Amino acid sequence: MTVQPTQPASVADLARAYAEARDAETLRQLRSAVRRSGTYRVDLDVLAAAAPLLDRGAHAEVVALVRDLMPGAFFSPSAHAVLGAAYEAMGDDVRAHRERRTSRLALASILGTGDGSADRPWSVLRISDEYDVLRAQDRTSREQLLVTRNGRELDQHRCDDGTDAWFDIALLRGDHT
């Protein structure tokens, strides 16, 4: 069920619609709403920001930190994974489960945009999404390159296993809504 573009829809409404439909148009609308939010940042790195708090066991502070980054951090696989870990440590299994499910859905949404090849790169909202994909695949980037190919700007990651992973960075550059 795609939310009609003429309807003002919140990120939460679009997230629910995407969870049900899992179609490209609803994902486009959801990503556009996240990008338009006042807290969206291309360079968001929730793992780096939350690491000192997690190390101290300051789980409530982790939740507050990530919540303050919303809705701009919404659908960041690592943001939802960090929230899931914090909620689990606080004993809130319901919220932990919900955030982990959202993290998996966010990752699946990226993987559904292509196959990671130069011809069909994955589309991401933020740089950290690229590293979330690589981490989920047990790959480590040895080198990240900005490449222009067929008029498109792509991030190419040369990975430690000898493979390359390609990401369409049009959304990072503001080329699409």
N, CA, C and O of each residue as an XYZ file, in Angstrom:
708
protein
N       0.839     -1.178      0.000
C       0.000      0.000      0.000
C       0.879      1.235      0.000
O       1.496      1.558      1.015
N       0.942      1.913     -1.103
C       1.738      3.123     -1.240
C       0.955      4.311     -0.711
O      -0.225      4.479     -1.017
N       1.628      5.135      0.088
C       1.009      6.355      0.571
C       1.017      7.342     -0.578
O       2.053      7.539     -1.212
N      -0.093      7.954     -0.854
C      -0.204      8.888     -1.975
C       0.640     10.129     -1.723
O       0.636     10.657     -0.610
N       1.370     10.612     -2.743
C       2.248     11.758     -2.561
C       1.514     13.029     -2.162
O       2.123     13.924     -1.576
N       0.226     13.134     -2.463
C      -0.503     14.347     -2.117
C      -0.883     14.375     -0.641
O      -1.245     15.430     -0.122
N      -0.808     13.244      0.038
C      -1.111     13.197      1.455
C       0.119     13.593      2.254
O       1.214     13.090      2.001
N      -0.054     14.496      3.221
C       1.087     14.739      4.105
C       1.221     13.527      5.030
O       0.337     13.260      5.845
N       2.306     12.814      4.902
C       2.505     11.604      5.693
C       3.738     11.775      6.570
O       4.757     12.314      6.139
N       3.627     11.314      7.789
C       4.758     11.372      8.706
C       5.718     10.224      8.402
O       5.374      9.277      7.696
N       6.913     10.328      8.943
C       7.887      9.249      8.797
C       7.296      7.971      9.377
O       7.453      6.900      8.792
N       6.617      8.067     10.521
C       6.017      6.881     11.145
C       4.959      6.253     10.242
O       4.904      5.031     10.104
N       4.116      7.089      9.624
C       3.093      6.566      8.701
C       3.742      5.874      7.508
O       3.317      4.793      7.100
N       4.764      6.499      6.958
C       5.451      5.928      5.801
C       6.196      4.645      6.178
O       6.273      3.707      5.385
N       6.740      4.616      7.391
C       7.430      3.397      7.847
C       6.448      2.240      7.957
O       6.750      1.122      7.539
N       5.279      2.505      8.515
C       4.248      1.450      8.602
C       3.836      0.993      7.206
O       3.694     -0.204      6.958
N       3.645      1.947      6.294
C       3.243      1.610      4.929
C       4.333      0.778      4.247
O       4.030     -0.183      3.540
N       5.603      1.146      4.460
C       6.680      0.389      3.842
C       6.789     -1.015      4.443
O       7.030     -1.979      3.717
N       6.616     -1.136      5.737
C       6.688     -2.449      6.386
C       5.633     -3.395      5.819
O       5.854     -4.603      5.733
N       4.493     -2.841      5.435
C       3.426     -3.657      4.846
C       3.674     -3.927      3.366
O       3.570     -5.071      2.923
N       3.997     -2.898      2.602
C       4.066     -3.016      1.145
C       5.436     -3.454      0.635
O       5.533     -4.263     -0.288
N       6.476     -2.924      1.233
C       7.859     -3.182      0.820
C       8.066     -2.961     -0.676
O       8.720     -3.752     -1.357
N       7.497     -1.875     -1.161
C       7.646     -1.543     -2.578
C       8.543     -0.325     -2.740
O       8.747      0.447     -1.804
N       9.070     -0.171     -3.942
C      10.050      0.875     -4.231
C       9.483      2.281     -4.035
O      10.188      3.161     -3.542
N       8.239      2.503     -4.408
C       7.668      3.850     -4.293
C       7.480      4.258     -2.829
O       7.760      5.400     -2.465
N       7.018      3.352     -2.007
C       6.853      3.685     -0.587
C       8.219      3.904      0.061
O       8.365      4.786      0.908
N       9.225      3.110     -0.328
C      10.579      3.329      0.182
C      11.085      4.700     -0.249
O      11.698      5.408      0.550
N      10.842      5.083     -1.494
C      11.259      6.404     -1.976
C      10.620      7.503     -1.148
O      11.287      8.463     -0.761
N       9.319      7.364     -0.872
C       8.613      8.363     -0.072
C       9.158      8.420      1.361
O       9.336      9.502      1.920
N       9.418      7.261      1.941
C       9.961      7.208      3.298
C      11.339      7.867      3.344
O      11.605      8.695      4.216
N      12.197      7.508      2.427
C      13.528      8.107      2.401
C      13.463      9.616      2.178
O      14.237     10.367      2.772
N      12.559     10.049      1.340
C      12.397     11.478      1.092
C      11.972     12.207      2.370
O      12.479     13.289      2.668
N      11.053     11.619      3.112
C      10.602     12.226      4.377
C      11.746     12.287      5.385
O      11.888     13.282      6.096
N      12.558     11.241      5.452
C      13.710     11.243      6.356
C      14.688     12.337      5.945
O      15.182     13.082      6.792
N      14.967     12.434      4.650
C      15.914     13.450      4.155
C      15.432     14.866      4.433
O      16.239     15.754      4.709
N      14.110     15.083      4.362
C      13.560     16.426      4.595
C      13.512     16.800      6.071
O      13.321     17.968      6.409
N      13.682     15.827      6.942
C      13.600     16.124      8.378
C      14.763     17.020      8.779
O      15.825     16.987      8.159
N      14.563     17.794      9.783
C      15.586     18.729     10.240
C      16.792     18.065     10.875
O      17.811     18.724     11.085
N      16.708     16.774     11.187
C      17.809     16.086     11.858
C      18.573     15.133     10.949
O      19.451     14.409     11.418
N      18.255     15.120      9.659
C      18.944     14.227      8.725
C      20.370     14.695      8.496
O      20.623     15.879      8.278
N      21.306     13.739      8.550
C      22.716     14.020      8.264
C      23.301     12.883      7.438
O      23.168     11.715      7.805
N      23.939     13.211      6.343
C      24.608     12.237      5.488
C      25.727     11.544      6.248
O      25.975     10.354      6.052
N      26.405     12.294      7.121
C      27.579     11.777      7.829
C      27.257     11.173      9.191
O      28.159     10.980     10.006
N      26.000     10.875      9.448
C      25.597     10.298     10.728
C      26.351      8.993     10.986
O      26.404      8.117     10.123
N      26.925      8.874     12.167
C      27.599      7.641     12.584
C      27.159      7.334     14.010
O      27.835      7.688     14.977
N      26.025      6.674     14.118
C      25.444      6.382     15.425
C      26.364      5.486     16.248
O      26.490      5.673     17.458
N      27.004      4.524     15.606
C      27.883      3.620     16.357
C      29.002      4.383     17.056
O      29.294      4.126     18.224
N      29.622      5.310     16.355
C      30.706      6.093     16.958
C      30.181      6.978     18.085
O      30.825      7.109     19.126
N      29.022      7.580     17.880
C      28.452      8.464     18.903
C      28.020      7.696     20.143
O      28.161      8.188     21.263
N      27.495      6.497     19.947
C      26.953      5.724     21.070
C      27.998      4.867     21.780
O      27.784      4.467     22.925
N      29.112      4.579     21.133
C      30.109      3.659     21.698
C      30.564      4.021     23.109
O      30.599      3.139     23.967
N      30.916      5.288     23.392
C      31.353      5.606     24.759
C      30.246      5.373     25.794
O      30.513      4.947     26.918
N      29.014      5.656     25.404
C      27.895      5.447     26.320
C      27.655      3.956     26.543
O      27.406      3.528     27.670
N      27.729      3.172     25.481
C      27.556      1.727     25.600
C      28.657      1.132     26.470
O      28.401      0.253     27.294
N      29.885      1.618     26.281
C      31.010      1.131     27.081
C      30.815      1.390     28.566
O      31.244      0.593     29.400
N      30.168      2.502     28.899
C      29.888      2.852     30.297
C      28.636      2.179     30.822
O      28.351      2.233     32.019
N      27.884      1.540     29.927
C      26.621      0.931     30.357
C      25.528      1.958     30.551
O      24.565      1.710     31.277
N      25.662      3.112     29.912
C      24.689      4.204     30.042
C      23.586      4.023     28.994
O      23.458      4.821     28.066
N      22.801      2.970     29.158
C      21.824      2.586     28.145
C      20.694      3.600     27.978
O      20.235      3.825     26.858
N      20.245      4.207     29.053
C      19.197      5.228     28.942
C      19.722      6.437     28.168
O      18.975      7.069     27.422
N      21.000      6.757     28.344
C      21.610      7.856     27.600
C      21.733      7.512     26.115
O      21.594      8.386     25.260
N      21.990      6.252     25.813
C      22.044      5.807     24.423
C      20.686      6.018     23.771
O      20.593      6.545     22.663
N      19.630      5.598     24.472
C      18.277      5.775     23.945
C      18.004      7.254     23.707
O      17.487      7.622     22.653
N      18.340      8.100     24.663
C      18.110      9.544     24.517
C      18.903     10.106     23.337
O      18.382     10.911     22.566
N      20.160      9.684     23.196
C      21.001     10.154     22.097
C      20.381      9.815     20.745
O      20.241     10.681     19.881
N      20.013      8.557     20.570
C      19.481      8.131     19.273
C      18.116      8.756     19.030
O      17.823      9.178     17.911
N      17.286      8.822     20.044
C      15.969      9.452     19.886
C      16.102     10.914     19.482
O      15.289     11.417     18.707
N      17.124     11.604     20.001
C      17.349     13.004     19.622
C      17.755     13.142     18.152
O      17.582     14.204     17.554
N      18.289     12.082     17.581
C      18.709     12.091     16.175
C      17.551     11.787     15.221
O      17.684     11.929     14.005
N      16.431     11.373     15.777
C      15.270     11.028     14.955
C      14.514     12.298     14.574
O      14.580     13.274     15.321
N      13.808     12.333     13.466
C      13.609     11.259     12.503
C      14.723     11.136     11.466
O      14.653     10.264     10.600
N      15.746     11.983     11.532
C      16.813     11.935     10.546
C      17.618     10.651     10.572
O      18.213     10.274      9.562
N      17.647      9.974     11.707
C      18.371      8.704     11.825
C      17.472      7.510     11.531
O      17.921      6.365     11.565
N      16.203      7.779     11.242
C      15.282      6.670     11.015
C      15.713      5.861      9.798
O      16.134      6.407      8.779
N      15.598      4.581      9.932
C      15.934      3.590      8.913
C      17.439      3.461      8.715
O      17.889      2.933      7.698
N      18.210      3.936      9.673
C      19.636      3.616      9.734
C      19.734      2.270     10.433
O      19.350      2.161     11.598
N      20.238      1.235      9.756
C      20.318     -0.067     10.417
C      21.062     -0.012     11.745
O      20.637     -0.638     12.716
N      22.161      0.723     11.800
C      22.929      0.773     13.044
C      22.204      1.557     14.138
O      22.331      1.218     15.315
N      21.451      2.589     13.781
C      20.709      3.341     14.799
C      19.688      2.434     15.488
O      19.559      2.445     16.712
N      18.978      1.661     14.699
C      17.973      0.774     15.287
C      18.617     -0.393     16.026
O      18.075     -0.861     17.027
N      19.765     -0.868     15.548
C      20.482     -1.937     16.261
C      20.981     -1.442     17.617
O      20.891     -2.157     18.615
N      21.505     -0.221     17.649
C      21.978      0.358     18.909
C      20.808      0.533     19.877
O      20.926      0.221     21.062
N      19.692      1.028     19.374
C      18.512      1.147     20.238
C      18.078     -0.218     20.763
O      17.747     -0.357     21.941
N      18.082     -1.224     19.891
C      17.704     -2.567     20.321
C      18.601     -3.082     21.431
O      18.115     -3.656     22.405
N      19.909     -2.884     21.293
C      20.851     -3.328     22.318
C      20.633     -2.582     23.631
O      20.678     -3.180     24.707
N      20.398     -1.276     23.537
C      20.169     -0.479     24.754
C      18.887     -0.912     25.456
O      18.872     -1.082     26.675
N      17.823     -1.088     24.699
C      16.565     -1.526     25.304
C      16.701     -2.912     25.920
O      16.157     -3.169     26.994
N      17.417     -3.799     25.253
C      17.607     -5.138     25.814
C      18.348     -5.052     27.148
O      17.965     -5.711     28.115
N      19.399     -4.247     27.201
C      20.167     -4.090     28.440
C      19.316     -3.486     29.553
O      19.568     -3.731     30.733
N      18.312     -2.697     29.179
C      17.415     -2.084     30.165
C      16.267     -3.021     30.539
O      15.445     -2.691     31.394
N      16.215     -4.189     29.896
C      15.168     -5.157     30.211
C      13.865     -4.930     29.477
O      12.855     -5.545     29.817
N      13.860     -4.071     28.487
C      12.649     -3.790     27.711
C      12.668     -4.638     26.439
O      13.061     -4.173     25.369
N      12.241     -5.878     26.579
C      12.315     -6.819     25.468
C      11.396     -6.450     24.309
O      11.722     -6.732     23.156
N      10.269     -5.833     24.588
C       9.333     -5.464     23.524
C       9.959     -4.417     22.615
O       9.955     -4.567     21.393
N      10.494     -3.360     23.209
C      11.143     -2.324     22.390
C      12.412     -2.845     21.730
O      12.706     -2.485     20.591
N      13.162     -3.682     22.425
C      14.381     -4.259     21.843
C      14.029     -5.048     20.586
O      14.688     -4.908     19.555
N      12.999     -5.868     20.673
C      12.567     -6.665     19.521
C      12.129     -5.756     18.368
O      12.499     -5.988     17.217
N      11.343     -4.724     18.678
C      10.859     -3.811     17.640
C      12.025     -3.116     16.937
O      12.033     -3.009     15.711
N      13.001     -2.649     17.698
C      14.138     -1.940     17.087
C      15.008     -2.881     16.265
O      15.512     -2.489     15.213
N      15.189     -4.098     16.720
C      15.977     -5.061     15.937
C      15.251     -5.420     14.639
O      15.874     -5.576     13.588
N      13.933     -5.548     14.728
C      13.138     -5.827     13.522
C      13.250     -4.663     12.540
O      13.390     -4.877     11.336
N      13.189     -3.437     13.050
C      13.326     -2.258     12.190
C      14.727     -2.198     11.586
O      14.878     -1.820     10.424
N      15.740     -2.560     12.344
C      17.108     -2.595     11.826
C      17.213     -3.585     10.664
O      17.811     -3.276      9.633
N      16.634     -4.768     10.832
C      16.665     -5.773      9.756
C      15.892     -5.289      8.526
O      16.325     -5.504      7.394
N      14.750     -4.638      8.751
C      13.955     -4.114      7.642
C      14.718     -3.009      6.902
O      14.692     -2.949      5.672
N      15.389     -2.146      7.647
C      16.182     -1.072      7.034
C      17.305     -1.666      6.185
O      17.550     -1.210      5.068
N      17.978     -2.673      6.709
C      19.040     -3.325      5.958
C      18.476     -3.997      4.707
O      19.049     -3.883      3.624
N      17.363     -4.690      4.857
C      16.728     -5.349      3.705
C      16.298     -4.333      2.657
O      16.348     -4.614      1.459
N      15.871     -3.143      3.108
C      15.453     -2.120      2.142
C      16.628     -1.667      1.290
O      16.464     -1.401      0.100
N      17.809     -1.578      1.884
C      19.004     -1.209      1.128
C      19.367     -2.325      0.154
O      19.605     -2.079     -1.028
N      19.404     -3.538      0.656
C      19.781     -4.683     -0.181
C      18.802     -4.897     -1.327
O      19.168     -5.454     -2.362
N      17.574     -4.465     -1.150
C      16.570     -4.610     -2.197
C      16.687     -3.600     -3.319
O      15.969     -3.698     -4.315
N      17.580     -2.627     -3.177
C      17.725     -1.590     -4.208
C      18.692     -1.971     -5.315
O      18.785     -1.262     -6.317
N      19.404     -3.059     -5.163
C      20.376     -3.490     -6.164
C      21.019     -4.780     -5.725
O      20.497     -5.501     -4.875
N      22.182     -5.063     -6.329
C      22.907     -6.271     -5.932
C      24.336     -5.962     -5.484
O      25.124     -6.871     -5.224
N      24.660     -4.676     -5.397
C      25.987     -4.281     -4.942
C      27.051     -4.284     -6.023
O      28.231     -4.070     -5.743
N      26.634     -4.528     -7.261
C      27.582     -4.482     -8.383
C      27.657     -3.046     -8.906
O      26.857     -2.189     -8.528
N      28.618     -2.806     -9.768
C      28.753     -1.470    -10.368
C      27.542     -1.143    -11.239
O      27.155      0.020    -11.352
N      26.947     -2.154    -11.848
C      25.778     -1.933    -12.697
C      24.486     -1.787    -11.900
O      23.559     -1.107    -12.340
N      24.420     -2.419    -10.736
C      23.215     -2.367     -9.887
C      23.619     -2.102     -8.434
O      23.448     -2.963     -7.571
N      24.159     -0.902     -8.170
C      24.643     -0.602     -6.820
C      23.489     -0.463     -5.832
O      22.349     -0.193     -6.212
N      23.813     -0.651     -4.569
C      22.834     -0.438     -3.512
C      22.676      1.062     -3.283
O      23.657      1.805     -3.325
N      21.469      1.497     -3.047
C      21.177      2.898     -2.757
C      21.113      3.090     -1.239
O      20.469      2.316     -0.531
N      21.786      4.128     -0.753
C      21.850      4.385      0.687
C      21.451      5.821      1.005
O      21.522      6.703      0.149
N      21.038      6.039      2.228
C      20.684      7.373      2.718
C      21.864      8.091      3.362
O      21.918      9.320      3.385
N      22.795      7.321      3.877
C      23.923      7.910      4.596
C      25.146      7.007      4.436
O      25.010      5.825      4.121
N      26.303      7.546      4.647
C      27.545      6.789      4.497
C      27.576      5.588      5.434
O      28.017      4.507      5.042
N      27.113      5.766      6.661
C      27.143      4.651      7.620
C      26.299      3.473      7.152
O      26.551      2.338      7.557
N      25.297      3.722      6.302
C      24.500      2.616      5.759
C      25.382      1.686      4.928
O      25.180      0.472      4.926
N      26.356      2.252      4.227
C      27.278      1.440      3.432
C      28.025      0.460      4.343
O      28.155     -0.724      4.034
N      28.507      0.979      5.460
C      29.261      0.142      6.386
C      28.352     -0.854      7.113
O      28.797     -1.940      7.483
N      27.085     -0.491      7.319
C      26.128     -1.440      7.907
C      25.945     -2.641      6.987
O      25.902     -3.782      7.447
N      25.836     -2.382      5.681
C      25.689     -3.474      4.708
C      26.928     -4.359      4.731
O      26.818     -5.583      4.796
N      28.097     -3.750      4.679
C      29.329     -4.537      4.679
C      29.461     -5.356      5.959
O      29.836     -6.528      5.911
N      29.155     -4.747      7.097
C      29.228     -5.450      8.383
C      28.278     -6.644      8.403
O      28.630     -7.718      8.893
N      27.070     -6.449      7.868
C      26.077     -7.532      7.841
C      26.547     -8.695      6.975
O      26.133     -9.837      7.177
N      27.408     -8.401      6.016
C      27.931     -9.435      5.121
C      29.314     -9.931      5.547
O      29.978    -10.652      4.803
N      29.740     -9.541      6.744
C      31.062     -9.920      7.261
C      32.183     -9.521      6.303
O      33.133    -10.269      6.073
N      32.036     -8.317      5.753
C      33.053     -7.765      4.863
C      33.598     -6.495      5.504
O      32.892     -5.804      6.238
N      34.850     -6.201      5.220
C      35.481     -4.988      5.728
C      36.046     -4.208      4.552
O      36.736     -4.759      3.695
N      35.744     -2.931      4.526
C      36.260     -2.073      3.464
C      37.727     -1.767      3.734
O      38.086     -1.289      4.811
N      38.566     -2.047      2.747
C      39.977     -1.674      2.821
C      40.186     -0.283      2.256
O      41.085      0.452      2.664
N      39.308      0.064      1.285
C      39.445      1.343      0.598
C      38.072      1.762      0.080
O      37.322      0.948     -0.458
N      37.760      3.034      0.250
C      36.511      3.599     -0.263
C      36.867      4.660     -1.289
O      37.632      5.584     -1.014
N      36.289      4.508     -2.488
C      36.602      5.420     -3.583
C      35.328      6.043     -4.127
O      34.299      5.375     -4.226
N      35.391      7.305     -4.474
C      34.305      7.970     -5.176
C      34.569      7.805     -6.668
O      35.606      8.237     -7.171
N      33.632      7.180     -7.372
C      33.807      6.843     -8.780
C      32.634      7.409     -9.565
O      31.484      7.277     -9.145
N      32.914      8.034    -10.695
C      31.854      8.449    -11.611
C      31.797      7.416    -12.717
O      32.783      7.152    -13.404
N      30.623      6.844    -12.870
C      30.445      5.779    -13.855
C      29.132      6.001    -14.586
O      28.072      6.069    -13.965
N      29.203      6.112    -15.902
C      28.010      6.366    -16.715
C      27.227      7.573    -16.196
O      25.996      7.561    -16.177
N      27.943      8.603    -15.781
C      27.316      9.822    -15.301
C      26.784      9.754    -13.871
O      26.177     10.713    -13.394
N      26.999      8.653    -13.195
C      26.512      8.482    -11.816
C      27.683      8.459    -10.848
O      28.725      7.868    -11.130
N      27.500      9.107     -9.707
C      28.517      9.042     -8.666
C      28.217      7.862     -7.761
O      27.113      7.715     -7.236
N      29.238      7.023     -7.594
C      29.104      5.812     -6.793
C      30.242      5.747     -5.790
O      31.337      6.251     -6.040
N      29.973      5.122     -4.655
C      31.042      4.756     -3.732
C      31.408      3.313     -4.038
O      30.544      2.437     -4.090
N      32.691      3.079     -4.238
C      33.205      1.735     -4.435
C      34.022      1.366     -3.208
O      34.939      2.090     -2.821
N      33.687      0.249     -2.608
C      34.466     -0.264     -1.484
C      35.237     -1.488     -1.960
O      34.655     -2.453     -2.455
N      36.531     -1.431     -1.804
C      37.373     -2.597     -2.055
C      37.504     -3.304     -0.715
O      38.049     -2.760      0.245
N      36.998     -4.514     -0.673
C      36.873     -5.228      0.597
C      38.033     -6.183      0.849
O      38.752     -6.581     -0.068
N      38.189     -6.534      2.106
C      39.291     -7.392      2.534
C      39.215     -8.798      1.954
O      40.214     -9.517      1.958
N      38.054     -9.204      1.456
C      37.917    -10.542      0.869
C      38.180    -10.539     -0.643
O      37.964    -11.548     -1.314
N      38.649     -9.396     -1.178
C      38.959     -9.294     -2.594
C      37.790     -8.878     -3.468
O      37.947     -8.742     -4.681
N      36.623     -8.674     -2.876
C      35.450     -8.259     -3.640
C      35.284     -6.747     -3.575
O      35.913     -6.067     -2.764
N      34.428     -6.245     -4.442
C      34.040     -4.837     -4.421
C      32.567     -4.747     -4.071
O      31.779     -5.627     -4.417
N      32.210     -3.693     -3.394
C      30.807     -3.381     -3.105
C      30.557     -1.965     -3.609
O      31.340     -1.051     -3.349
N      29.460     -1.801     -4.328
C      29.147     -0.521     -4.955
C      27.866      0.054     -4.376
O      26.890     -0.659     -4.145
N      27.894      1.382     -4.143
C      26.761      2.083     -3.560
C      26.434      3.329     -4.374
O      27.315      4.125     -4.701
N      25.172      3.481     -4.690
C      24.670      4.674     -5.372
C      24.515      5.752     -4.308
O      23.775      5.581     -3.340
N      25.215      6.859     -4.497
C      25.187      7.909     -3.477
C      24.365      9.116     -3.901
O      24.541     10.207     -3.358
N      23.471      8.933     -4.861
C      22.640     10.045     -5.333
C      21.864     10.683     -4.183
O      21.747     11.907     -4.128
N      21.334      9.876     -3.266
C      20.575     10.442     -2.147
C      21.472     11.225     -1.199
O      21.027     12.192     -0.580
N      22.726     10.818     -1.081
C      23.663     11.537     -0.217
C      23.985     12.902     -0.800
O      24.224     13.861     -0.067
N      23.990     12.982     -2.117
C      24.346     14.205     -2.812
C      23.131     15.102     -3.050
O      23.264     16.224     -3.540
N      21.950     14.599     -2.700
C      20.743     15.385     -2.927
C      20.246     15.344     -4.344
O      19.476     16.208     -4.763
N      20.685     14.336     -5.100
C      20.299     14.246     -6.506
C      18.888     13.733     -6.717
O      18.310     13.950     -7.782
N      18.326     13.066     -5.741
C      16.968     12.527     -5.829
C      16.245     12.785     -4.520
O      16.871     12.974     -3.478
N      14.917     12.789     -4.584
C      14.138     12.953     -3.348
C      13.785     11.625     -2.788
O      13.131     11.547     -1.749
